[in-house]
Amino acid sequence: MPATPRRIRAGSALAGSLLVIGLLGTSGCTGIEPAGAAGAAGTDLVSEVADRLAGAGGQSWTATYRLAGGETARITRSQRPARIAYAFPSGNLIRTPDALTNCAIAGTQTVCTATDPHGAPDELPATAGLVTPDTVLALLNAAAIDPDLAVQTRETTIAERTASCLRLGGVDHVPAPDFDVCVTVEGAIAGFTGTVAGTPVEMVLTDYQARAGDHDFAMPPGARFVDRRAD
């Protein structure tokens, strides 16, 4: 039976175990010799970072990322109503209570297709170059119940935000068994490097704002709208 990870208070075991402090390089969460953690302590560290990431789901924020190749992407989460938007070089994905809208750029035209939001996951195209918080949370939750988990950890500063970083390898039954992830104290993804379902992803936080603009939840100007919702 898989081991159940123990929960710990933020700022206690994690702060004491993340021993290496440095700046994030251009290769995601790598580039510094990390401290090691294993066994129950390792799963505790993963669980705490996962809790932090999950807690950001109830906040409003805007996170801007640099992707591999130097392009830019943005994730915006807002409350009342709860909604999230992803903007990336090849398009947009916008989830609101009324629709899940996928906007794809084809040449000079952008086509936005709205589908029913209920039960549909936030699935980004392979061309997006980033991962969703839900995807990272699922990876961390799977790692946290791995009894043989070995974790390398460090604490650093990314985009002027304190972030806890984990390097995990050999996680079972997930689309990214080997990955590096950094999460800020606010619960935003600060960096991710790995191959998710065969697609390489490298993203690093460049700006974080504790607010969300309504314009991020609007379709791009001039986009053609296709409504495929049931009602």
Disulfide bonds with the S-S distance in Angstrom:
Cys29-Cys182 2.46
Cys103-Cys112 2.03
Cys165-Cys182 2.13
